[in-house]
Amino acid sequence: VATMATSELLPPSDPLAMLKVWEEADPPKALNKRILREASDPRRLLAIVEEFAEDLHALNICTLFHRLAKRLAREGARLAERTRDMQQLPVWRTLLGLVHRHAPHCNNMELTNCLWAIATLEAKGYAEEQTAAELVRHCVEHLDTFGPRNLALSAWALAKMGKADPDWCRRWAACSLARLHEFDVRDMTMLLWAYATVHWKDEAFLAHFCPEAEKKIQNGGPQDIGNTLWALATLQCRHEGLLAALSTQAFAKAEIFDQQNLSISLWSYATLGYKNMNLFHHMTQLITERIRCFAPQGIANTVWALAKFHFQQKCLLMTIAEEATPRLDDFEPQHLAIVAWAYATLEFPNRPLLSALCQAACRKMHIFSAQHMANMTWAMATLAHKDEEYLRRLVVRALEQVDEFNPQECSNLAWAFALLTFRDDEVLAALSRRSQQIVHEFIPQNLGNTAWAYNRMGYRDEALMRAIVQQAAMRLHECNGQEVLDVVESISTGGYSEAVDQRHWDDLMAWTGGKYQRVRQFFDDNAGLPLTLPALSDFDKALAVEDYRKALSSFDLIGLGFTYTSLLLAHVGVTLLEGEPLQRWREDAKAVALDARHEGDQEKNAEAQAGLKSCRSVCVYRYDLRTADSTAQMGPTPTTSGPADDAHELGLFATTLRHHRGGDCEFKALQACSRACHELGCSPAVSASDDAHEL
């Protein structure tokens, strides 16, 4: 009847007549047309809900809900505020109720769109949770009808809403694997991103997924590459084939990466420990050019990745320091702590940046967590940057948060205070109390650092030292050596020997004494070790040194600690100063150290030189070597820490006298002594009991 009436008014062939017929014959589709026309105005969309309410068809409800979310998503940073305002309106509750009631009548696309809308709007609340649960229930019923895009989008939505239930992950994975060959790159990226977001890792799924992604990633854009890398890093999935394919595409398309994709890709490679230095250099060059448009999170990700790879890209680090300094008030505490930690790990002291970081931290200290405080203060101590105002504010915040500190945070903060020569008895007492509460969770390094720090600051705490000694004795099997020696040195020099449990103290002394005896026996057995290597190719010489190092890994001379190292040096004929001669030598050494210069630093500007000088170690040495036929003297001579020099030409003995950190100035002093020995024709390992070649 409607068709006939319309035809009488307009010619049947007229397009408007046909449209009128279609609209009157199918009202839901006609209303959908109106919804699409009004999609640019959220208020008009909500007005449609108020106008039609219960008369809306499932198609209308899902379309309107989807378009509403799509429009509000354009608000960017204001999205959360707009969503909260909308949730206060009665019409929002009406719309949610309609979605909930009509869910059983929705097809796969409509179910997907509604989930996507809730996730995009980041709408949280009881009604939203119930609506999402109802949608998921019907998704599961019809999951076998979902195509790749619906599977990927619905998985993205569930992850975005924080649905970490492994049940849906398994169901979606099973359906996805059945038709994985139909997925395009974007669908695969969304699916993997969803699983990474809820930290669901299934090795069987990844074993099938990664090879398929490897074949298709060449069709992906920057966002696909960045998100896939992020997901692999988050899941700790190091699939060599997929990573190689991603690296090839990242290198080819890096020029069109935005700041987020550049920083997250770099972060992902560092997290996985996957090194591709050509790509790394290419990306850091691009980042250097674009760093001014990077968000704080992007800057933090970038410097964190550089630190993880120990890649001191000086041009980039200087550029970041220059660009980030005036913007630090936009950084969250986590970003401030990461930047400080990265520069310290890379041993790159930029004084203006460090000062600005401390000032920004002071303004945000009220929201610093225990981890932020510990990491940032560790960084400042490592770079010898002491800011009194920062430390005072830190103490106030630390006292408020101390009960939340974990073992690493307790020991790092105490260690940093000691290195910065900053003592506040109230916070030290609070850290001691917290450390004793959780000492059973301390790893050996925490024990050694805490004992060393409290002893160095002269803060006497017998209860803490007893707890540390007991824990160290119980965990000797986990120790590498240096941690125990730090504890032993602290107890011995701090006068705690009688205050700790003697059973545990005897265990520690027996352990360290046994190590000393093994090292001493080794030196005695190898007193005739030739100073220089036989004629070998450079390759064979390097292999010989490496093998020798591995064999001596448990006989680290410096790792014996001061007391036992002194005994060993005395055993091989080295004169150890005491009393007034030692005091005179210290005064001479301090005077000479003031003029120490590092050759590479002289090329930098005065500000950079001052910063580097404050964090470099300086060693002043002298020697007076005597054999039966000749002598050699040197000193006092200053040397600064710098790049390591293996000095293979000096032979196996000199090469292995290297501290585990490498490149330190003490090693250079030992090398100088070894060179002098070589010129004298004697070995530094000869025992003092041997009259020939006594040193």
GIVEN-V313728 format. One record per backbone hydrogen bond with DSSP energy under -1.0 kcal/mol. NH is the residue of the N-H (numbers start at 0). CO is the residue of the C=O. Records with the same first field share a line. If there is no record, write none. Layout:
NH = CO / CO
This chain:
4 = 0
5 = 1
6 = 2
7 = 3
9 = 5
13 = 10
17 = 13
18 = 14
19 = 15
20 = 16
21 = 17
22 = 18
23 = 19
24 = 20
25 = 21
29 = 25
30 = 26
31 = 27
32 = 28
33 = 29
34 = 30
35 = 31
36 = 32
37 = 33
40 = 37
44 = 40
45 = 41
46 = 42
47 = 43
48 = 44
49 = 45
50 = 46
51 = 47
52 = 48
54 = 51
55 = 52
60 = 56
61 = 57
62 = 58
63 = 59
64 = 60
65 = 61
66 = 62
67 = 63
68 = 64
69 = 65
70 = 66
71 = 67
72 = 68
73 = 70
74 = 71
75 = 72
77 = 74
78 = 75
81 = 77
82 = 78
83 = 79
84 = 80
85 = 81
86 = 82
88 = 85
92 = 88
93 = 89
94 = 90
95 = 91
96 = 92
97 = 93
98 = 94
99 = 95
100 = 96
101 = 97
104 = 101
105 = 102
110 = 106
111 = 107
112 = 108
113 = 109
114 = 110
115 = 111
116 = 112
117 = 113
118 = 114
119 = 115
120 = 116
122 = 117
128 = 124
129 = 125
130 = 126
131 = 127
132 = 128
133 = 129
134 = 130
135 = 131
136 = 132
137 = 133
138 = 134
139 = 135
140 = 136
141 = 137
144 = 141
145 = 142
150 = 146
151 = 147
152 = 148
153 = 149
154 = 150
155 = 151
156 = 152
157 = 153
158 = 154
159 = 155
160 = 156
161 = 158
162 = 157
163 = 161
168 = 164
169 = 165
170 = 166
171 = 167
172 = 168
173 = 169
174 = 170
175 = 171
176 = 172
177 = 173
179 = 176
181 = 178
182 = 179
187 = 183
188 = 184
189 = 185
190 = 186
191 = 187
192 = 188
193 = 189
194 = 190
195 = 191
196 = 192
197 = 193
199 = 194
205 = 201
206 = 202
207 = 203
208 = 204
209 = 205
211 = 207
212 = 208
213 = 209
214 = 210
215 = 211
216 = 212
218 = 215
219 = 216
224 = 220
225 = 221
226 = 222
227 = 223
228 = 224
229 = 225
230 = 226
231 = 227
232 = 228
233 = 229
234 = 230
236 = 231
238 = 236
242 = 238
243 = 239
244 = 240
245 = 241
246 = 242
247 = 243
248 = 244
249 = 245
250 = 246
251 = 247
252 = 248
253 = 249
255 = 252
256 = 253
261 = 257
262 = 258
263 = 259
264 = 260
265 = 261
266 = 262
267 = 263
268 = 264
269 = 265
270 = 266
271 = 267
273 = 268
279 = 275
280 = 276
281 = 277
282 = 278
283 = 279
284 = 280
285 = 281
286 = 282
287 = 283
288 = 284
289 = 285
290 = 286
292 = 289
293 = 290
298 = 294
299 = 295
300 = 296
301 = 297
302 = 298
303 = 299
304 = 300
305 = 301
306 = 302
307 = 303
308 = 304
310 = 305
312 = 310
313 = 311
316 = 312
317 = 313
318 = 314
319 = 315
320 = 316
321 = 317
322 = 318
323 = 319
324 = 320
326 = 323
327 = 324
329 = 326
330 = 327
335 = 331
336 = 332
337 = 333
338 = 334
339 = 335
340 = 336
341 = 337
342 = 338
343 = 339
344 = 340
345 = 341
346 = 343
347 = 342
353 = 349
354 = 350
355 = 351
356 = 352
357 = 353
358 = 354
359 = 355
360 = 356
361 = 357
362 = 358
363 = 359
366 = 363
367 = 364
372 = 368
373 = 369
374 = 370
375 = 371
376 = 372
377 = 373
378 = 374
379 = 375
380 = 376
381 = 377
382 = 378
383 = 380
384 = 379
390 = 386
391 = 387
392 = 388
393 = 389
394 = 390
395 = 391
396 = 392
397 = 393
398 = 394
399 = 395
400 = 396
401 = 397
403 = 400
404 = 401
409 = 405
410 = 406
411 = 407
412 = 408
413 = 409
414 = 410
415 = 411
416 = 412
417 = 413
418 = 414
419 = 415
420 = 417
421 = 416
427 = 423
428 = 424
429 = 425
430 = 426
431 = 427
432 = 428
433 = 429
434 = 430
435 = 431
436 = 432
437 = 433
440 = 437
441 = 438
446 = 442
447 = 443
448 = 444
449 = 445
450 = 446
451 = 447
452 = 448
453 = 449
454 = 450
455 = 451
456 = 452
458 = 453
464 = 460
465 = 461
466 = 462
467 = 463
468 = 464
469 = 465
470 = 466
471 = 467
472 = 468
473 = 469
477 = 474
478 = 475
484 = 480
485 = 481
486 = 482
487 = 483
488 = 484
489 = 485
490 = 486
491 = 487
492 = 488
493 = 489
495 = 490
498 = 495
499 = 495
504 = 500
505 = 501
506 = 502
507 = 503
508 = 504
509 = 505
510 = 506
511 = 507
512 = 508
513 = 509
514 = 510
515 = 511
516 = 512
517 = 513
518 = 514
519 = 515
520 = 516
521 = 517
522 = 518
523 = 519
524 = 520
525 = 521
526 = 523
528 = 525
540 = 536
541 = 537
542 = 538
543 = 539
544 = 540
545 = 541
546 = 542
547 = 543
548 = 544
549 = 545
550 = 546
551 = 547
552 = 549
554 = 551
559 = 556
560 = 557
564 = 560
565 = 561
566 = 562
567 = 563
568 = 564
569 = 565
570 = 566
571 = 567
572 = 569
573 = 568
582 = 578
583 = 579
584 = 580
585 = 581
586 = 582
587 = 583
588 = 584
589 = 585
590 = 586
591 = 587
592 = 588
594 = 591
595 = 592
601 = 597
603 = 600
608 = 604
609 = 605
610 = 606
611 = 607
612 = 608
613 = 609
618 = 638
620 = 636
622 = 633
624 = 631
626 = 629
631 = 624
633 = 622
636 = 620
638 = 618
640 = 616
641 = 662
649 = 646
650 = 647
654 = 650
655 = 651
661 = 658
667 = 663
668 = 664
669 = 665
670 = 666
671 = 667
672 = 668
673 = 669
674 = 670
675 = 671
676 = 672
677 = 673
678 = 674
679 = 675
680 = 676
681 = 676
685 = 682
687 = 570
689 = 686
